[in-house]
C-alpha cells in the first residue's frame, strides 16, 4: 500500500508507541516496502555494472573495490565497542536482533545500517567478508583491509568538541586512522594496487546530527555565539576541509549524507515537541539550512576538482516522507528508550519492551532507523550516488 505525501505516492509504515500494550501494531507493512526497495536496488546495481562492462561479465566486475566510511552512529559498525569510556554504545540487546546471528554488533539498528546495504551488499565484490570490520577491531587486518575500512564512531560529528563530550572518535582522529590504514593496505596489497584501491574506493561521510542534538540545542554558550545560519557555515567549513584532505590523500569518489529531518526523530519530538507527536518544524528548518549549504559546497567541489566524483546522499527526503505518515499510524520507537538526556536517544538496556516486529517501525530507537527504513533510504542514496560508481549513464 502507498501513502500520499507531498503529492507523491510514498510507501508508509506503522508507528506505535512501544510503551503502550503490544496489540496489533502492523497497519501498513514496512517490510513489504523494504523488500521491494531491495529488489529495485539489485536491478539498479546490476544495470550499473552492466553499463560498465558493456553487458558482459557483470559478476566479475565490482562497481568499486572498497567502501571507506567516516562519521557517527549512522555508519558505526562497532568501533565504540572498543572505547571503554564511550557514552553511546549498541553492544547490548535488542540491537542486532535481526542482523546475522541475531546478536548486537555495535550497529545502531535492529539489523543492517544503510552502508551495509548500499556498500557491501550491492557494490563490493565479496572477499571472504561481507562488511568491512570496525577499524579498532582485530578483524581490521590482513586481507580484510582490501574491502575497505570503517572509522565511524557513535556521537562523533563535524565538530571535534561534540565528539569529545561523549568520548567518541573525533573526525580528526578518524582521518589519522585513515592515513594509518593506507600504510597497512600498502603492506597487504602492494603500493601500486593499494593506490588503485584507494582511488577507486567509495568514501562515505555520514555525520552532523550530533552537532545539533547533542551540542547546539542544549549548549547556551554555542547557541549564543552562533545563530543557526552561522553554525551551519561552521559545520560546512569543517566538511569542506575534511573533503579536501580526503582528496589530497587520493580519494576520488566521495558521498556525503545530508542532514536528516532533525525535527522528525522521536527523541527530538520528545525533547522539543509540543506534546502532540508532530515533527518539530524549526528543527527541520535547521536541517534544511544545512542541506542547502551542503548542496552549494558540493557543487563548488565539482567545479574545482574535475577528476573528483562527489555526491550528496539524500536521507532527509525519504526519512521525512516516512516520518510524516498519517497520524492514525502513530509515531514511536520499536524499543523503549530511557529518560536521561543521553538515554532518550537509545534503547533502554534495563527495560523490556521491544516491539514484536521491527520491520513495521521506521525508527528502532530515538534517532536511528530500522533496517526496513534503512533499505528504503538506500534506494534513494543509490540513485543519487550512481554517478560515483559508474562513468556511463544508466538508461
Helices and strands as residue ranges (DSSP letters): E 2-5, E 8-11, H 30-53, G 58-60, E 67-71, G 79-82, G 100-102, H 114-115, I 116-120, G 142-147, E 148-150, H 160-165, H 171-189, H 191-200, E 202-206, H 209-213, G 216-218, H 220-225, H 228-248, E 253-257, G 262-264, H 266-272, H 281-304, E 309-313, H 316-323, G 327-329, G 358-360, H 371-389
